[in-house]
């Protein structure tokens, strides 16, 4: 059995991959468990060298990898190229972290002993990644897992398996031993991941995806108390204060909202624009949106298709319901006369503060704008969400922007910039947006267990 890989811009089948079943998935665990015996003992310098070589190979093959992403994901070529550069950085960052594992040594307060603290690899890890960033979500998990000394079984999204398989081939070329990383493509995501969580050899699950699925996995992981990292849904607010540099705010909004066509967990979802600058911001932002081109990446379009017909129907329904409730479409582009799942970038204004479109993750190229007057009112609106992944604040007063940022319930806040992701920074959210962090030193710790040895130390 195979899984067809469909180009969402043309609806053509571009390739197919093996549809692995549960026995296949458990064979991957067999390989990972066997490889862990030697990989955990591999010197950090050697693990670092393999990761750094993988970084070099990704940069070498950046153009081809980007083309693979555009074909199976649909995003623009510039977005795909940027993703490969970003994804490769996780291999380089964790190549450097691999040789700095850290630890501690000191005298106990009561005396008579010394405490030696070390960090050990947690074991076999199950890595589950989504379709919207098929390279970056893979390397953000594989990088720290390998640096820590873990082995892993990886399940990419069925929609975008080709990028994951390509990265696995590059890791082999970089010198990674057999069995350390195995990519398992499958249409039975629930069955495969469930079997992994039931396997006593799997000691870690790292999942990126919807909050709904994350809750299910956490309940399952609780049965064996499996170490869990969850990067879940978002509903990022984009705040424009009355003293903001509007040119900078518009430029940031275009990135925060329309990167990958809005199909990102960190995408600006609900726009809170101060009443004093609302009309001017909307005019400038809307004019920029109307210049966006929509179509296949092969045509050089800035905005590609949504990932599926289901996604297209969902976004269409959300906008239609918002308009029916009183919102107004102020600016919109056009879509090509093509078979792909395209939706026009859209600006909605006069959106009621309690509208469902402001409470849900749109995951599409739609900017819903509402207004505010006081900082207190703003924070009440912004924090009235079960999500807390990312947020964006634009203000000409840096102290005010920082105070607002600290008061927002979000794991990451972009202050006067429309990007928050960086391999050297801890990526993750609060509330229903997840548990744990990826990137930075925290990303390495997610794949390690802390152990201390109490050493007798007579006076």
N, C-alpha and C positions, 0 to 999 in steps of 0.2 A: 504494500500500500504506500501511496505517496501523497504529499500535500502540494497542491498547485500554488505557485507564487504569482500573484496578480499585480500588475502595474495599475495603481488606482487612477492614473491619468489617462490611460487608454483602455482599461479593462481587459487587456490582453494577458494571457498566461505566459510569463517570461521564463519560468523554470519550474522545477518540482524538487522536493526533498523527501527523504524517507519519513514515513509516518510511524515513529517508534511507539511501541506499546509498553505496558508496565514491565514485563520481563526484560525488555531491552533497557529500560530505565534502571532496573536493579543490577543489570550487568555493568552499567556505567558506575554504579556505587561499588561493585566488586573491584573494578579497576582503580577507583579513587582510594578505596580503603587499602588496597595493596600498595599503591604508589605512596600513600601517606607515610608508610613505615620508613622509607628512605628520604622522601622529600622534606619531612620535618627535621631531619638531621643534616640536610644540605646547608653548607655554610651560607650565612646571610650575603656574603660578597658574591657567591655564585648565583643566588636567587636575584640579586641586584643586577648582575651582568645580563641575565636572560631578559629581565624586564626592560632594561635599557636598550638591548638589541631589538626587542619587540617594538619599542618606541621608534627606533630608527627605521624599521621595516614599514611601519604604518605611515611614516612621513614619506618614505620612498614610494609607496603605493597609494598615496593620498588621492590622486586623481581617479584611479580605478575604483578605489573604495567608495569615493563620493558618488561615482556613477552607479555603483551597486545600490547605494542608499536611495538615490533618486528613482531608480527603477522599481524597487520594492516598496518604498515608503511614499514617494511622490513629491517630497519637499524640493525646493529650488536647489539648483546646483551650488549656489553660493552658501546656502544654509548647510547643505551636505558637506561641502568642503570645510566650512567652519567647524562642523561637528567632528570630522576626522581629526583636525588639528587639536581640538579640545579633548577628544577621547584619547589620543596618543599621549597627551600630557599626564594622564593618570598613570600610565606605565612609567613615564620618566619620574614623576613625583614619588611613586612608591618604590621605584628602584633606589631612590635616595633614602627613603625612610627605612628600607629593608636593613640597611647597615647601621641604623640608629635605633635599635629596639628598646633602649632605655632599661630602667631598673632602679633599685634603691638598696642602700645598705646603711645601717645605723644601729646605735645602742638603744636598747629598750629603756623606758623611763625608770624602771625598778632596778636596772643593772643586772649583771650576771648573764645576759644573753646579748646576741647580736641578731638583727633581723635582716635577712637577705630576700629581696623582692625581685621576682623574675616574671616574664610574660611568655606563655607558651601558646602554640597554635591550638585553636579550639578543636580542630579535626576536619572531617569531611564536611564541606559546605554545599548547600543547595542554593543556587543563584537563579532567580526568576526575574526576567526582564521584559519590558514592554516594547511596543512597536514604534513609539514616537521618536526615540533616539536610539536606534538599534546598535550603534557603535559605542556611544558614550555610556549608556547604561550597563553595557557589558564590561568595559574596561574599568569603570568606577568600582565594580565589585571584584573582578578578577585581579586587578592590581594589588589591592591590600591583602586579598586572600593568599596570593602567591608570596608576597613580601613577608607575611606572618608565618609562612610554612604550612598553610592549609592546602589541601587538594579540593577539587570542586566538580560537581555536576551542574551543568548550565542548561536551563530551558529558556530559549528565546521565544518571543511571540511567534505564533504560526504565520502571521502576516509578513514578518520580516526576518526569516531565518538565514538568508544568504550572507548578510553582513557578519553575523555571529560565526558562521562557518569559515568565512574568509579570515577573520581575526584568529580563530583557532589554528588555521593553517600557518599563519605568520608566527604564532607562538611556537609551533613545532619547528619552523625554520630557525627560530631564535635559539633553539636548543632545549626547549621544555621536554622533559621525559614523558614517555607514554603514560597515560592514565592519570596524570596530574590534573588535567582539565579535559572533560568530555562534554561536548555539546549534544544535547538530546532534543531533536525536533519532533514535535508531536501535535496531533489535533486533540489529544485527550489531556489537556493541561491539569484538570482537577485530579484525574486518576494518577498521573505520573507524579505530581507534586505530593499528593496524598500518600503514595507509596514511599516516597523519600522520607516524609515526616514520620512514617511508621517504622522506618528502618533504624535500628538502634545505632548503626554506624554513622548516621547523619547527625551531626551535633550542632549544625548552624543552618538557619534559613535567612537569606537576604532577599527581600521582595520589593520590587517597585511596581506600583499599579494602583488600582482603585482602592478607596477606603473600604468599600463593601467586601471586596475579595480579601483585603488585608485582615479584616475582622475574622473571616472564616479561617484563614491560615493561622492566626494567633490562637484561636480556640483549639485548632488541631495540634499546634505546637505545644500547647499547654499540657497535653496528655503525657508527653515525655519530657516536659520542661526543656524544650529545645531553645538554645540561644537564638534570639530573633531580632532582626533589623527590618523595619518597615518604612519605606518612603512612599507615602500614600497621596491622596488627592489634595488639591489646593483650590483656593478661591481668592487669588491675590488682589488686594486693593491697590489702586494707583491714585495717590493723593496729589492734587495740585493746589498749593496754597495761594493766597492772594498776592504774595510777594515773590512768586516763583518766576524764574526766567522762562518765559513761555516757549521760546525757540528750543531751549534745552529740554523742556518738558515734552514738547511734541516729538523731538528726536528720540527721547527715551521711551515715549509711549509707542512709537512705531516698532521699536525693538521688543519691548516688553510684551506687546500685544500680538504682533504679527510674525515673530520668529516661528518658523515651522507652521505657519498658517494658524497660529493660536493653539496648536495642539501640543501644549507643554503644561506640566503641572505647575510651573512657576509663571505661566502667562498671566499678564494683567487681565483680570476678569471683570472687575467692577471699578468704574472710574468715579472718584469723588473730587469734583472741581469746585473751588470756592465761587460763590455767587458773583463776586466782583469781577472775576476773570472768565466766567463760564462762556460767554458769547465769543470772546476773542479766542479762547483756547479751542472751542469747537470749530470755529472758522478755519483756524490754521491746521488743526489736526485733520479735519474733514478734507481740506484741500490736499493734504499729503496722502490720505487714504485713497482719494479718487485717482491719484497718479499710479497706484499699484497696478501691476499687470498680473492677470490670472491665467494660468494654463500649464501645460506640461513643462517640466524642467528642460526638456530638449529644445523648447522654443525660447528659452531664456527668461521665462516668467518669474516674477518675484514671489508669487503665491501659487502653490500647487494645490492638488485636490485634498479633500478629506480622505481618511484612510479607508472608509467603507460606505456603502449605501445606507447602512444603519446610522452611521455618524452624520451623514448628510440629512437624513430625515429628522434626527434629534435636534440638530442645530436649527433647521428650518422651523420646526415646531416651537422651539424656545423663542425665536424672534417673532413668529406669528402671534404667539400668546402674549408677548410683551406689548406688541402693537395693539392688540385687542384690548389690553388693560390700560391703554393711554399713552404708551411710549410712541415716539415718532422717529422715523428714519430720516436723519438729516443729510447723510452722505453715504454713497455706495458706489462701488465699481461695477463693472459688468463681467460676466463669465463667458468663456468661449463656447462656440457651437461645437462641442466635442463630447464624446461619450463618458468622460471621466466624472468623478464625484466632486465637482467644483461648487463652492459657495462663495458669493461675492463678499469681500471685506465690507463691513457695514458699521456705521456709527449710529447708535440709538441715543436720543436725548429725551428729556422729560420722563425719565424712567422713575416710577415711584420707588421710594426707599425700601418698601417691603415687597417689591416685585420678585417673583420666583427666579427670574433670570439673574438677579443679584445674589441669590442664595445658592445657586447651583454652579458647578463647574461647566462652563460653556464648551470648552475644548474645540473652539473654532474661531474664525476671523471676525468676531463680533465684539465691539466695544460698547458697553452699556454705561451711559453717563448720568449721574445724579449730582445734586449740589449740596453744599453745607455752608454754614455761616460762622460757627464758633468752633474752637478746637475741641471743646467738651462734646459738642454735638457730633463732630467728626469721629471722635474715638468711640462713642456709643455705637455709631453706625458701622464703623470698621470692625469692631470686635464682636459684633453680633453675628457670629458665624461659628460653625463647628470646626472649621478648618483654620490652620495657622501655619502654612508653609512659607510663603514669601509675601512681601509687600514692597511698595515703592513710594517714596516721599520726595516731592519737589518743593523746595522753599529757598528764597534768597537769603534767609537767616539760618546759618548752619546750626546754631544752638537750638533754634526752634525745631528744625528738621530732626536733629538728634533726639530731642525730647519727645517729639511725636513718634519717631521710630522706636524708642525704648518703651513707649506706652502701647504699642501695637502688639497684639498677640500673634507673633510670627517668629519662626526660627531664623529667618533671613530677611533683612530689609535693605533695599537699594536706596541710598541717599543721593539724590540728584544724579542717578544713573539707572538705566533700564536693564542691567544685567546683574545677577547676583552670584552666578555659578563660577567657581574657581577651584581647581584641584587642591590648592593650598588652604582652602577654607572649609569649615565643617558644614556640609550640606544636610539639611533636614528640617523638620517642622515640629510644631507642638499641637496639642489637642488631637483632633482626628486626622491630622496630617502625618502621623507616624511616630516611630520610636527609633532612637539611635541617630548616628550621623555617618555620612560618607565624605571622603576627602579628608585632607589634613591629617594630623596625628590621630585624631579621633577615629578616622576611617580604618586605620591599622588596628586600633584597640578593639574594634568591633569583631575582629577575627582572632582575638587572643583571650586567653584566660590568665588571670593574675594568680600567681602562687608565691607564698612566702615560706622561707625556711627559718625556723627559730633555732639558732646555733648556741649551744652551751658555751659560755665565755667566763670561766671562773676568774674572780678578782686576782 
